[in-house]
Amino acid sequence: QITLKESGPTLVNPTQTLTLTCTFSGLSLTTSGEGVGWIRQPPGKALEWLALINWKDDKAYSPSLKSRLTITKDTSRNQVVLTMTNMDPVDTATYYCANRKGSYGYDYFDYWGQGTLVTVSS
Amino acid sequence: QSVLTQPPSVSGAPGQRVTMSCTGSSSNIGAGYDVHWYQQLPGTAPKLLIYGNNKRPSGVPDRFSGSKSDTSASLAITGLQAEDEATYYCQSYDNSLSVRVFGGGTKLTVL
């Protein structure tokens, strides 16, 4: 059974850096084909893909946010970490991590975490 | 404005069949990239419903089906049930933007 869970601050000040951790079980980022992605959803709005990392340590970022995002993995801890710099109130959203399946460009998100709401406000 | 366009809402009575569309362009669905569908019940995380245009993950009822043609895709739900009331999102890949893209979502109301 694959489970994922996001953790991190619920409130961030504008201009600060957000660090979110995805802790998972039932999958390993040392296994060929496996990957983890981050997706966010502002309140009442649609989903937006942010970043993903795979077992080879290949990384992909949303071009519109690439300069602000960094994704890394810690295979010994079964964790993926996403950092987003220079946070702004428009970044207020529920942030999800999800297990990525499929090949590049044809991939999809199989199992999702419960999400964590991050509010950006002073 | 989402790269993939979905109608904001659809509705149907219990037992009926409903369909919802996901319209893209030549740089995403029309370029041959797969379309995937997710169901998001109120207050919960999205759940994978259809992958690879028309494949159902284990546990998803066969009342749900997906199709794709040219630059668009569709999700059909037959035998509509009250528990199907949710927001449905399509997802694909856009090669001009180099990004995984989601539609704006369609809210299904069961009358």
Contacts between the chains, C-beta under 8 A, distances in Angstrom:
chain1	res1	chain2	res2	distance
A	37	B	100	7.7
A	39	B	46	7.9
A	39	B	102	7.8
A	46	B	2	6.1
A	46	B	89	6.8
A	46	B	102	5.7
A	46	B	103	7.1
A	46	B	104	4.8
A	46	B	105	5.1
A	47	B	38	7.6
A	47	B	46	6.7
A	47	B	89	5.7
A	47	B	91	7.7
A	47	B	102	4.3
A	47	B	105	7.6
A	48	B	102	6.8
A	49	B	91	7.9
A	49	B	99	6.5
A	49	B	100	4.0
A	49	B	101	7.2
A	49	B	102	6.7
A	52	B	100	7.8
A	60	B	98	7.9
A	62	B	99	5.5
A	63	B	97	6.3
A	63	B	98	6.0
A	63	B	99	6.1
A	64	B	99	7.9
A	96	B	45	5.9
A	96	B	46	7.4
A	101	B	51	7.4
A	102	B	34	7.4
A	102	B	51	7.3
A	102	B	52	7.5
A	105	B	33	5.8
A	105	B	93	4.4
A	105	B	95	7.2
A	106	B	33	6.3
A	106	B	34	4.7
A	106	B	52	7.3
A	106	B	93	7.0
A	107	B	93	7.6
A	107	B	100	7.2
A	108	B	34	7.3
A	108	B	36	4.0
A	108	B	48	6.5
A	108	B	51	4.7
A	108	B	52	7.7
A	108	B	91	6.5
A	109	B	36	7.8
A	109	B	38	7.6
A	109	B	46	7.6
A	109	B	48	6.5
A	109	B	91	7.7
A	110	B	48	5.5
A	110	B	51	7.7
A	110	B	57	7.1
A	111	B	48	7.8
A	112	B	45	4.3
A	112	B	46	5.7
A	112	B	47	7.0
A	112	B	48	7.9
A	113	B	45	6.6
A	114	B	44	7.9
A	114	B	45	5.6
A	115	B	45	5.3
